[in-house]
Amino acid sequence: MTTKPGAIIIDGHVQGLANTRALGREGIPVVIVDKGKKCLARYSKYCRAFYHCPEYQSDELADFLIALSIKHGMINWIVLPSNDHAVHTLARNKGRLSPYLKIITESLATIEKIINKDRFLDLARSIGVAFPKTRYLRSSNDPQVKELNYPVLTKGKNGLTFFKKCRKKAFLAENESQLLEQLLQLNKSVPIGETFTQELVPDDGQNKTESFTAFSIKGEIKAHWTGVKLREHPLRFGTATFCKSVDGSHLLPHGAKILRALDYTGVCEIEFIKDPRDNEYKLIEMNARTWLWVGLAINCGVNYSLMIYEYFNNDSMKTFPSDYRKDKYWRNLLVDVPYALQGMLLKKVSLKDLLPKKKTVSAIFNLNDPCPFLRFLTLVFFLKKERT
């Protein structure tokens, strides 16, 4: 295909598109592999080729990548996953993939510490990073139910398995009776012992989910960026639709502790929320990959995909950014508008919140690379219904 090493991006939705553009603008060859017909990055002018791949959670994906690299001369290309299932598959198969491709994804042992929420929270506890009060219930009759302050969220210890079986990331219970009813229903799909229940951090109208993101090598942070979710869908505990770049110095110590404890190499997103009861930032979760709105970080001067590329391909990497632009916005317009209107009806979003903001980055539209947006217009209703 080319003598210059390139990048294989797995899952070409919004973040895959952002990473494609970030690398393509640097003259780096980019190939997209995706399992479905809803891929946007394949229509980017920076996409050299597109290949339909097996399911992300299947070991067949690893077989596919090895065969692809050999057949098309992509030996030693980097692989950037945009999906948690793909992350786990790459981690499971890292040993046999590494002779052919450059895999930034951490070892399976490390990924399991992140994906398995009970292990991740145990790690947080051991290094002094706060998180919401959590109980591991054994049954619907567990006496620990009486110890909780409501409302609470019930999630799966393994988020990938939980979502696949329940089609939701979490279940909100406003009181004890609702929790007990949920546990009985959940037990039909997921054993209660495979879940955990956390007290919900109160919403004071100002405390939004903040994402501390970083590129680190052996637990040492080389670059970091922080953004806040201003709107999401569903209205709580959802996927970002409107976000803002903010100063992240208050989260840096927490993020540094976690990455040192994991001896982590690569890019990650770690979510926190401020608890108004004690003004302490509480840990929510960590993603061992770039995240949906990584395009905002790139636009603010923190190009994580390029850092990964240079980590594998340059003996002396470029200087990492010591700062980044704040107060820039990111918006997935066609998804944000209907949920914002819903928020207005519930008096959680004001008309002022909907007014256009200066320095706003579009999630998909780019005047110099318009085809992905045009394709998105034809898929938006299909995506809204079926995208996970």
PEURMO-V499002 format. One record per helix or strand of 3 or more residues. SS is the DSSP state (alpha for helix, beta for strand). FROM is the first residue (numbers start at 0). TO is the last residue. If there is no record, write none. Layout:
SS/FROM/TO, SS/FROM/TO
This chain:
beta/6/9, alpha/13/23, beta/29/33, alpha/40/42, beta/46/51, alpha/59/70, beta/77/80, alpha/83/91, alpha/93/96, alpha/107/114, alpha/116/126, alpha/142/146, beta/151/155, alpha/158/165, beta/170/172, alpha/175/185, alpha/191/193, beta/194/198, beta/209/216, beta/219/232, beta/238/245, alpha/248/261, beta/265/274, beta/279/286, alpha/293/298, alpha/303/312, beta/328/330, alpha/332/344, alpha/350/353, beta/359/361, alpha/370/385
